[in-house]
Amino acid sequence: MLLGDLIHRNRKLFPENTAYIFEGQRFTWTEADKRINQLANALLGLGVKREDHVVILSKNCHQYIETYFGCARSASICTAINYRLTPRELQYVIENSEAKIVIVSDEFLDAIEEVRPRLKNAEHYICIGQAPEGMLNYEELIARAPTEAPEVEQHEDDVVLQMYTSGTTGIPKGAMLTHRNLITNSIGCSFGMQFQPGDCILMVAPLYHMAAGMVTLSTIVQGGPILLHRDFNPMAILDDMEGGQVTLVLLIPVMVNFLLQM
């Protein structure tokens, strides 16, 4: 089983159910599957080949999830980057991954523009939001691409996701995760944490972190929707938790403590 098969399976089983919600935008599994196919086809159209790296630098948004799976569908490797890194650290990680494509949200354009002249491997830059001259706009790019899944050779033991360590004991190291790694772990986590079909996860933890990524995948395994928050906004989180749809939330201890003090 490949990572992209999760979305296709959910489209077949729950075509009109909600896949993810972000800032008032709601996408069904059918819509999600089509958008992911469009991104995969767009990446292939830009010359991305098997096992090429695609960097994403962004806070949580629906395009982040689409990049996870769009890379999986195009046989490329999604490299998720900590948006708190300094420009020097960003340059190291992007160069170390040998990324051919950089996907960046418009709030981090300054950091990317600072290091861009020194990035030797990056061939295309895609902007989530208002794209400056010399960058492709994410939505315009995928709108021109086919909605059918591309036919590419892939195997369960192909690397599909790369996440970098924090570098607290040295330079960051890129951990390589395969389709099999992610599928088996997400199924195990889903059952271990007793996720149920229809559970809705509120995801505010950053998707560049493995905990957020794995809980997101575990929710997708059960076909449940993901309510994405860009930032930690305590009042917005409490409002959504009280709204009745959210059944699960991933928070780090400092976030829990902050909410308890309100």
C-alpha positions in Angstrom: 0.0 0.0 0.0 1.2 3.5 -0.9 0.7 6.7 1.0 -1.5 8.1 -1.8 -3.8 5.1 -1.6 -5.2 6.4 1.7 -6.8 9.4 0.0 -8.0 7.4 -3.0 -9.6 4.8 -0.6 -11.4 7.6 1.4 -12.7 9.0 -1.9 -14.2 5.7 -2.7 -15.6 5.0 0.7 -16.6 8.6 1.8 -16.7 10.7 -1.4 -18.7 13.6 0.0 -17.5 13.5 3.6 -15.2 16.3 4.8 -11.5 15.6 4.4 -10.1 18.8 5.8 -11.2 22.3 6.8 -9.0 25.4 6.8 -10.0 29.0 7.5 -13.6 28.4 6.5 -12.7 26.3 3.4 -14.1 22.8 3.5 -12.9 20.1 1.1 -14.5 16.6 0.6 -12.4 13.5 0.0 -13.4 13.7 -3.7 -12.1 17.3 -3.9 -9.0 16.5 -1.9 -8.2 13.6 -4.2 -8.5 15.7 -7.3 -6.4 18.6 -5.9 -3.7 16.1 -4.9 -3.7 14.6 -8.3 -3.4 18.1 -9.8 -0.4 18.9 -7.7 1.2 15.6 -8.5 0.7 16.2 -12.3 1.9 19.8 -11.9 5.1 18.6 -10.2 5.7 16.1 -13.0 5.1 18.8 -15.5 7.9 20.9 -13.9 10.3 18.0 -14.5 10.2 16.3 -11.1 11.5 12.8 -11.3 11.3 9.8 -9.0 13.0 10.5 -5.6 13.5 14.2 -6.4 13.0 16.3 -3.3 10.2 18.9 -2.9 10.7 21.3 0.1 7.7 22.9 1.8 8.1 25.9 4.1 4.8 26.9 5.5 2.6 27.0 8.6 -0.4 24.6 8.7 -2.7 25.0 5.7 -4.6 22.6 3.4 -1.9 23.0 0.8 0.5 21.4 3.3 -1.5 18.2 3.4 -1.8 18.3 -0.4 2.0 18.5 -0.7 2.5 15.5 1.5 0.3 13.4 -0.8 1.0 15.2 -4.1 4.7 14.2 -3.6 3.6 10.7 -2.8 1.5 10.5 -6.0 4.4 11.9 -8.2 7.0 9.5 -6.6 8.9 12.5 -5.3 9.9 13.1 -1.6 8.3 15.7 0.5 10.8 17.5 2.7 9.0 19.3 5.5 11.0 22.2 7.0 10.8 24.0 10.4 9.6 27.5 9.6 11.5 28.8 12.8 14.9 28.1 11.2 17.2 31.0 10.5 18.0 31.8 6.8 21.4 30.1 7.3 19.8 27.0 8.7 17.2 27.0 5.9 19.9 27.2 3.3 21.7 24.2 4.8 18.6 22.0 5.0 17.4 22.9 1.5 20.8 22.3 0.0 21.4 19.2 2.0 18.1 17.7 0.7 19.1 18.7 -2.9 15.5 19.9 -3.4 14.5 20.6 -7.0 11.2 22.4 -6.0 10.6 24.8 -3.1 7.0 25.4 -2.0 6.8 28.4 0.3 3.9 30.4 1.8 4.0 34.1 1.2 4.7 34.9 4.9 8.2 33.3 4.5 9.1 34.8 1.2 11.7 37.2 2.8 13.6 34.2 4.2 13.6 32.3 1.0 14.6 35.3 -1.1 17.6 35.8 1.2 18.9 32.4 0.5 17.7 31.8 -3.0 20.8 33.1 -4.8 22.8 30.4 -2.9 20.6 27.5 -3.6 22.3 25.4 -6.3 19.7 22.7 -6.9 16.3 24.4 -6.7 14.8 24.9 -10.2 11.3 26.1 -9.4 9.7 28.1 -6.6 5.9 27.8 -5.9 4.2 30.3 -3.6 1.2 29.6 -1.5 -0.5 33.0 -1.5 0.5 36.1 -3.4 3.4 35.0 -5.6 6.1 37.5 -6.5 7.7 37.8 -9.9 9.8 34.7 -10.6 7.6 32.3 -8.6 4.7 30.2 -9.6 1.3 30.6 -7.8 0.2 27.3 -6.2 -3.5 27.6 -7.0 -2.9 28.8 -10.6 -0.4 26.0 -11.1 -2.6 23.1 -10.0 -5.7 24.6 -11.7 -4.0 23.9 -15.1 -3.2 20.3 -14.2 -5.3 17.2 -14.9 -7.4 15.8 -12.0 -6.6 12.1 -12.8 -3.9 10.3 -10.9 -0.6 10.1 -12.8 0.9 6.8 -13.7 4.3 6.5 -12.1 6.3 3.6 -10.8 6.4 3.3 -7.1 7.1 0.8 -4.4 6.2 0.5 -0.7 9.9 0.8 0.3 10.4 4.0 -1.7 11.2 7.1 0.4 8.3 9.5 0.5 8.9 11.9 3.4 12.0 13.5 4.8 12.0 15.3 8.1 15.0 16.9 9.7 16.1 16.5 13.3 16.4 19.6 15.4 20.2 19.7 15.3 20.6 20.1 19.1 23.6 17.8 19.2 25.0 18.7 15.8 23.9 19.7 12.3 20.3 18.6 11.5 20.0 15.2 9.8 17.3 14.3 7.3 15.4 11.2 8.5 14.0 9.3 5.5 10.6 7.6 5.8 9.1 5.2 3.3 5.5 4.5 2.3 5.6 1.3 4.4 7.0 3.2 7.4 4.2 5.8 7.3 1.3 3.4 6.5 2.2 0.9 9.2 2.9 3.5 11.8 -0.3 5.4 11.1 -2.4 2.3 11.2 -0.7 1.3 14.5 -1.2 4.7 16.0 -4.8 4.9 14.9 -5.7 1.6 16.6 -3.4 2.3 19.6 -4.9 5.7 20.3 -8.4 4.2 19.6 -9.3 6.7 16.8 -12.8 6.1 15.5 -14.4 6.6 12.1 -15.7 10.1 12.0 -13.3 11.5 14.6 -12.4 15.1 13.9 -8.9 16.2 14.9 -8.1 19.8 15.6 -4.5 20.2 14.3 -2.6 23.2 15.5 0.8 21.5 16.0 3.0 22.2 13.1 2.9 19.7 10.3 6.7 19.8 9.8 6.8 17.8 13.1 6.5 14.1 13.1 3.9 14.0 15.9 1.5 16.3 13.9 2.2 14.4 10.7 1.6 11.0 12.2 -1.6 12.0 14.1 -2.9 13.6 10.8 -2.2 10.4 8.9 -3.8 8.3 11.7 -7.0 10.4 11.4 -7.0 9.9 7.6 -6.7 6.1 8.1 -10.1 6.3 9.9 -11.6 8.6 7.3 -12.1 11.5 9.7 -11.8 15.2 8.9 -8.9 17.4 9.9 -9.6 20.9 11.2 -6.4 22.8 10.5 -5.3 25.9 12.5 -2.5 28.0 11.1 -1.3 29.3 14.5 -1.9 28.7 18.2 -4.8 31.1 18.9 -6.3 30.0 22.3 -9.7 31.6 21.8 -10.1 30.1 18.3 -9.1 26.7 19.6 -11.6 26.9 22.5 -14.4 28.0 20.1 -13.8 25.1 17.8 -13.6 22.6 20.7 -16.9 23.9 22.1 -18.5 23.8 18.6 -19.2 20.1 18.9 -17.4 18.7 15.8 -13.9 18.3 17.3 -13.4 15.0 19.1 -9.5 15.0 19.2 -6.9 17.6 19.6 -3.1 17.4 19.6 -1.5 19.9 22.0 1.9 20.2 23.5 2.0 20.8 27.3 2.6 24.5 27.1 -0.5 24.9 25.0 -2.6 22.8 27.4 -1.3 24.9 30.3 -2.2 28.1 28.5 -5.7 27.0 27.8 -6.2 25.9 31.4 -5.2 29.4 32.7 -7.8 31.1 30.6 
